[in-house]
Amino acid sequence: MKTIVMTGGTSGLGEVAARQIAGTPSTHLVLGARRGSQSTIETLPLDLTRLASVREFAQSVIQALGDRSINGLVLNAGTQFPNIDQRTEDGFETTFAVNHLAHYLLLQLLVPRLAQGAIVVITTSDTHDPKMNPMAPKELDPELLAYPQAQRRSTGFSAGFRAYAASKLCDLLMARGLAISDEAQAKRFTVVAYNPGLTVGTSLFRAWPLWARVAMGTVGLIRPMARLATVDQAGQNLADLALGRITPPAGRLYASLVKRQLTWPDPSELARQDDVMNGLWHDSARMVGLSSAARPAFK
């Protein structure tokens, strides 16, 4: 019996993936969510806006596992706001806190329980890349993302979208950092950063302003002509990656769903910079209260 732990499995493409994973023979899925699943999938309480809840969830998972290991970890939950005015109870900007910091902490807490050959899938986005998105970050300042300074921040929808793109760059760097860590090398983890592409019909856009939601609805009407992936297609790919049905080509980590085909391109230039990756890992460890000893050792 394989055990897979997942966030973001109660709506959108994550719900599709969760159903596929849970329905796979000899596979036990554990979801972390603020509300219970409507199915028979085991769901444990998890509020990604609270680091205390992340720690409680990790402890609950470890207790429920007993002597068993985790064969798969899917960090899929994400949020986006039309601005950067929201703060978590820990004082961080909410998009950065939910999309990156909470998942970083959960990853660190559960890595010791990952099995030999475990699969880790972290959902990212091609919005992290300036070649795809003119509002993508061209530099990374984790401190500024966590605590936006009024004199340096943009306002309105563009600020929220920039924060989302930056958080997805952080997720890619988190995946890269894990992949080259000593533990991942020793245990031969498979690490994937998955971009599902623009997927109309997910709950990610629920906080967008009305004009943006109307625009997304229009995109949905032309989806067949634009060959955009459906929620079902994006979710199926996520499940296949988590279950090892799709494996990365040698030396590849970034899986991108483009025109309904899964490709393995290079991520952005910034996402490939080791100094940026190391800085993010160390800053994130400090922000979530992990000691230096808990930080990964890179080869």
Secondary structure, DSSP 8 states (H G I E B T S, - for coil): -EEEEEES-SSHHHHHHHHHHHTSTTEEEEEEESS--SSSSEEEE--TT-HHHHHHHHHHHHHHHTT--EEEEEE------SSS--B-TTSSBHHHIIIIIHHHHHHHHHGGGEEEEEEEEEE--GGG-TTT-TTS-SS--HHHHHS--GGG---HHHHHHHHHHHHHHHHHHHHHHHHTBHHHHHHT-EEEEEE--S-TTSGGGGGS-HHHHHHHHHHHHTHHHHT---HHHHHHHHHHHHTTSS---TT--EEEEETTEEE-----TGGG-HHHHHHHHHHHHHHTT--GGGS--B-
